[in-house]
Every structure is written in C-alpha cells, then in structure tokens.
Amino acid sequence: MFKRYSLAWVTGAIFFVLITAQWISGWGEFVRLQHEHGVAVHLTTYLFQMARSTLENWQAEFFSLLYQMIVFTYLYYAGCPLTGGSDERLEEKLNAILRKVHPDKADQVIADLEAKYPRW
C-alpha cells in the first residue's frame, strides 16, 4: 500500500512536519508576546489564534489552487479542445485502425483488450 500511494504518504509526512513546526514556532512567539504585554498564557487562546491564522493562509493559497484544479479537471473530462481531447475519442480511433488492419480479428482483439484492461 505504501508503494502505490507513496506520493500521498510523502506529501502527508511533509505536511505534518511543516504544520507541526509552524504551530511549535507559533507557540514560542505567542508566549513571548503574552509575556511582553503582561498577560497570562492560555492554550485555548493560542489554539484559536493559530487556527485562524492557518485558515487565513490556506484560504489565500489553497482555495485558489483548489479552484484551478477543479476547473481544469472539469474541462479535461468535458473534452475541452485545450486539453487534447478525451480518452474515448482516442480509443475509437484506435479501434477503427485495428478494424482496417485486421478486419476479421479486430472484434476479438478489442474484446480481449477490454477484458485485460477493464474500464473503471
């Protein structure tokens, strides 16, 4: 399972390390500021501040990226000419070529390929 999803595992590990480092360094800054102002240090205040600042950063960065990914995915699967066409179009072209090259065996070869590589 690790090999199949290795990119996701590595990305998740990097994310975990970076978010942990951000929150730990943020804790040090929070404690320093609280002492400078003579205010008691409360964990809940820190958690709310860090959660708010983290969400503000994510809103600016990840929501725009997420929007672009969703739009690109929709256009790609909708067969937008800018994305190079769909897989179905390419498959039909290959089937047509196969029928021209081997008219008597084409249907059997196509059926064998469909059995070997089923569609999701």
Buried (B, 14 or more C-beta within 10 A) or exposed (E): EEEEEEEEEEEEEEEEEEEEEBBEEBBEEBEEEBEEEEEEEEEEEBEEEBEEEBEEEEEEEEEEEEEEEEEEEEEBEEEEEEEEEBEEEEEEEEBEEBBEEEEEEBEEBBEEBEEEEEEE
